[in-house]
Amino acid sequence: GVASSGHNLHEESILHHVPLYGNGLKAIAQMDIPGLDMLSSNPEVVIHSGWLTAAMPLSGALLEGHRRVMTEVSDFSQKMSGAGPVGLPEMRATAAWQAASGVTEFTLYYNPEDRSVEDNWQYGQFVGRLNAILRDAMPVRRVALYYPIYDLWAEYRPVAGPLHQAPPSPQVQQIVSSFMRLGQALQRRQMPFVLIDHEYLERSRLDDAGRLCVGNVKLESIVVPTGVGFPEKTEEQINEFQKKGGRIVRDSSESPITTANIVEAVQSIYRFEPANEKIVLGEFEREGRTIVILVNVAKEPYKGVLKADVAKPWTKLDPATGEITKLTPAGEGIPIQLDGYQTILLIR
């Protein structure tokens, strides 16, 4: 009766998923509470490889119809390098971007003696306020990034000793490079997404609105790395999805999908003006309300407009202070001002 939880090894490297698990997404999805291990409290890690570390457990949970996701989080990397322990602002932003990525269970490896009683208290208050809103909310994921494990199987050659002693083939390098670039582009343009493989695509069904549904996910777009191939049944499902109005966004060497053009390709409903790569956006639904969390993972402040639905009023919640204020939309968007490492929740 005890819930299984934990994390995969080498979450951030899909090349290692074949020898370690066969299929890393399928393996982590079997946990009752899939998790991740975040050894860094530099919030900017999310725009590099942290997005993949967090996307794996959330995708596994949602695709299986679950919600809870665990993190083991610390400033281990900073302390080992002599740059730690980190301060309260970095701790808050690190917790917030993981909450935006679906985390509900926070397992802390911070040393309480590394900071003041007041800072420990303020951190607990911050995470508590986040979870008071988000833990019972369902992540909204309209976009999926195809997880190309099927193609990596064909290229895998078992070896003795350390993983991948020989350089991967040009095809594998192309697929993995495309996959990582697409994930970073989606992350840096505020488009929350799940990973989905060929098996979950084959299990999916089309609803009356033409969305591809599996577990707790209803997809409107699928982003596909360059160089991949699909099993016949998966190809049929994708073609049917496209006929019903679903978007299949294919990366290619001739027409690459980049941070610059991915917003138009996927037709995101949220967009910042001016654009900013270091703001993390998470979207949730709870009791008929839309909840958007915004996290500035940079030291530098941001001031701009979030292009979003302004037909109904929005309320802003600050999890650091507990302050609640009404927002007045301007034109087609919501004025946004974020200090360095600041987090806000918007509710419609």
Stockholm file with secondary structure:
# STOCKHOLM 1.0

chainA/1-348         GVASSGHNLHEESILHHVPLYGNGLKAIAQMDIPGLDMLSSNPEVVIHSGWLTAAMPLSGALLEGHRRVMTEVSDFSQKMSGAGPVGLPEMRATAAWQAASGVTEFTLYYNPEDRSVEDNWQYGQFVGRLNAILRDAMPVRRVALYYPIYDLWAEYRPVAGPLHQAPPSPQVQQIVSSFMRLGQALQRRQMPFVLIDHEYLERSRLDDAGRLCVGNVKLESIVVPTGVGFPEKTEEQINEFQKKGGRIVRDSSESPITTANIVEAVQSIYRFEPANEKIVLGEFEREGRTIVILVNVAKEPYKGVLKADVAKPWTKLDPATGEITKLTPAGEGIPIQLDGYQTILLIR
#=GR chainA/1-348 SS CCCCEEECSSTTCGGGHHHHHSSHHHHHTTSSEEEEEECCCCGGGGGTTHHHHHHHHHHHHHHTTCCCCEEEECCHHHHHHTSCSCCHHHHHHHHHHHHHTTCCEEEECCCGGGSCHHHHHHHHHHHHHHHHHHTTSEECCCEEEECCHHHHHHHCCCCSSSTTCSCCCHHHHHHHHHHHHHHHHHHHTTCCEEEECHHHHHHCEECTTSCEEETTEEESEEEECTTCCCCHHHHHHHHHHHHTTCEEEECCSSSCCCTTTHHHHHTCSCEEESCCTTEEEEEEEETTEEEEEEEECSSSCEEEEEECCCSSCEEEECTTTCCEEEECCBTTEEEEEECTTCEEEEEC
#=GC SS_cons         CCCCEEECSSTTCGGGHHHHHSSHHHHHTTSSEEEEEECCCCGGGGGTTHHHHHHHHHHHHHHTTCCCCEEEECCHHHHHHTSCSCCHHHHHHHHHHHHHTTCCEEEECCCGGGSCHHHHHHHHHHHHHHHHHHTTSEECCCEEEECCHHHHHHHCCCCSSSTTCSCCCHHHHHHHHHHHHHHHHHHHTTCCEEEECHHHHHHCEECTTSCEEETTEEESEEEECTTCCCCHHHHHHHHHHHHTTCEEEECCSSSCCCTTTHHHHHTCSCEEESCCTTEEEEEEEETTEEEEEEEECSSSCEEEEEECCCSSCEEEECTTTCCEEEECCBTTEEEEEECTTCEEEEEC
//
